[in-house]
Structure formats: C-alpha cells, structure tokens
C-alpha cells in the first residue's frame, strides 16, 4: 500500500511560502487583503489549470499548446464586446462563443496530435507558439465596429488591452461577496471554479472518463480491447481546449482587462507548474491536484511581489517566479523519465 506524502515541489513551495509569510508579517503587510487576493487568484487561474486534466488523463501529455484554447476564448470575448453585450449576457455569450470556436480549434489540434503521438508536449509547445502570430494577424484585420476596441489612430486593428469595466469586468468576483474579519470571499467566483471541478470529477467516473485512464495506462491493451483510441484522444483534447477557452474568460473578467496579442503567450507554463506542484503525474491528474497546486503556486506568486518590492529589488519577484516555474517543469520531466526507466527494468 502506497503512503501519501508531500512531493518535492510541494515541499519547496510550502517552504518558500512560509518564508514569504514570515517576511510579510515582519513588514506589517495587510494579511486580510493578501488572503482576499489569494482567493481571487486561486479561482481566476484555477479553471485554466483544470483544463489540463482531460489531456493528461488520456495520455496526451501536459497541454503546452493551451494557447490554442485560450485564443478561442479571446475570440469569444471579442464577439461579445463588438456586439456591446454587457453584464451576464456579455459574460455568458463570451463563454459560449469561445466554446464554439474552441470546438473547431480543438478538432484541428487533436488531428495534429493524433498524427504525432509520443511527441505531444513538444508539438503542443510549438503549436502554441506558432498560433500566437496567426492570431495576431486576426486581431489586426478582424472587422470590428466597436471603437473602444480599436486603435484610436487609424481605426484599424484591435488594441492590445481592452477594459472590461463597462462590459462584464469582475462580474463573478462581485457575485455573493462575503466579508469575514476584513477578508473578502468571492463566493460567486469560487462556486463557478468548484462547479467546473465537480463536473470534471463526475466525468472521471463515467465510462468515457475510465476509458481515458485505460488508454493512458496501456494504449496497446486498450486498442486490443476494441477501444477507438484516437476517438477518445480527440474527445479529451477538445475538452481541454474548450475548458481553457472558458478559463480565459473567467481570468479576464477577474483581471478586468481583455489582453490580446501576446497576452496568453506564457500562460501554459504556470498552469503546468501548478498541476505538477499539486501532485499530478504524467498520465494521471485529479481535480484535487489542480486545486492544491493552483493555490500553492498562485499564493506564493502573490506574496513574492510585495515582499520583493519591500525587501529586495522589485524585478526579483518575476525572476524568482520564472526560476521556480521552469525548475518545476524540469523536475517533472526528469522524474517522468526516471519512472519510465523504472517501468522498463521491471518489465
């Protein structure tokens, strides 16, 4: 029987968080405000991290090509803002339009990954990077009539950042807010986040969810058992792409800004780092892995900025975050190879 224990990335992040907390208390920072911000950061980034689960569980790798799904969500928001839709109408229109675009993008993405098996993470990384300039061309030439979205000079091309305050900015964050001892709990945002997590957990118990696990464990055996492997891989890749599209809408409404062009460029790396910190393996990820990992990663990042500003050079916060993110992904790859060699020797 296996004993549950903290993995090395969790130990590193907990230790680093402890140091930051002590430093924050030492410089008399507003801890209630930090906790409030941590809850928002947890939920606004959490949906994006949840999008990794289907692809990992089907054995298609960690989705470094998440940019494709994020871009679909951005297109959905462009559609809603161009139609000048506000409040809940604009929010849900952004989600459903983004999901529709993500369905198309996901099918194309799945077709590529299914032809290049065993190299999904490398292919996904390059696919995500190459998709950014394609979308930049789209943002430059898309026929938009809402002047608030266009460059003020020339009126051609979308602005890099569009303020969502007059549309649906922070609409989830302000829903059912509860204040306890100075800590503001964004209940609506958290419920939306947990709701998607519950749906993914329920899906993992279905026949399709169990087939995902079987394919990840032994694709050849699954194929011999009559499972149409590529069909289920396609379902998982499309699911991840669609959830990523929803995630970027949730992220943007909390952020209060629609960030186009290179906005989603590096969002996949923090998400992968978070789920690895949460304890996900190369072929198995759970909702709890996403919850724990996102909280640890985002809270540490949130604390590092004001502490670095007060005690160190302000730019140190971003440098530390980059080192930790890259180091955790490197750790994941090293131990993935070690586990693979171990399995070969056992066989």
C-alpha positions, 0 to 999 in steps of 0.5 A: 500500500502506497503512503501519501506524502508531500512531493518535492515541489510541494515541499519547496513551495510550502517552504518558500511560502512560509518564508514569504509569510514570515517576511510579510508579517515582519513588514506589517503587510495587510494579511486580510487583503493578501488572503482576499487576493489569494482567493481571487487568484486561486479561482481566476487561474484555477479553471485554466489549470483544470483544463489540463486534466482531460489531456493528461488523463488520456495520455496526451501529455501536459497541454503546452499548446493551451494557447490554442484554447485560450485564443478561442476564448479571446475570440469569444470575448471579442464577439461579445464586446463588438456586439456591446453585450454587457453584464451576464449576457456579455459574460455568458455569450463570451463563454459560449462563443469561445466554446464554439470556436474552441470546438473547431480549434480543438478538432484541428489540434487533436488531428495534429496530435493524433498524427504525432503521438509520443511527441505531444508536449513538444508539438503542443509547445510549438503549436502554441507558439506558432498560433500566437502570430496567426492570431495576431494577424486576426486581431489586426484585420478582424472587422470590428465596429466597436471603437473602444476596441480599436486603435484610436489612430487609424481605426484599424486593428484591435488594441492590445488591452481592452477594459472590461469595466463597462462590459462584464469586468469582475462580474463573478468576483462581485457575485455573493461577496462575503466579508469575514474579519476584513477578508473578502470571499468571492463566493460567486467566483469560487462556486463557478471554479468548484462547479467546473471541478465537480463536473470534471470529477463526475466525468472521471467516473463515467465510462468515457472518463475510465476509458481515458485512464485505460488508454493512458495506462496501456494504449496497446491493451486498450486498442486490443480491447476494441477501444477507438483510441484516437476517438477518445484522444480527440474527445479529451483534447477538445475538452481541454481546449474548450475548458481553457477557452472558458478559463480565459474568460473567467481570468479576464473578467477577474483581471478586468482587462481583455489582453490580446496579442501576446497576452496568453503567450506564457500562460501554459507554463504556470498552469503546468507548474501548478498541476505538477506542484499539486501532485499530478503525474504524467498520465494521471491528474485529479481535480484535487491536484489542480486545486492544491497546486493552483493555490500553492503556486498562485499564493506564493506568486502573490506574496513574492511581489510585495515582499520583493518590492519591500525587501529586495529589488522589485524585478526579483519577484518575476525572476524568482517566479520564472526560476521556480516555474521552469525548475518545476517543469524540469523536475517533472520531466526528469522524474517522468523519465526516471519512472519510465526507466523504472517501468522498463527494468521491471518489465 
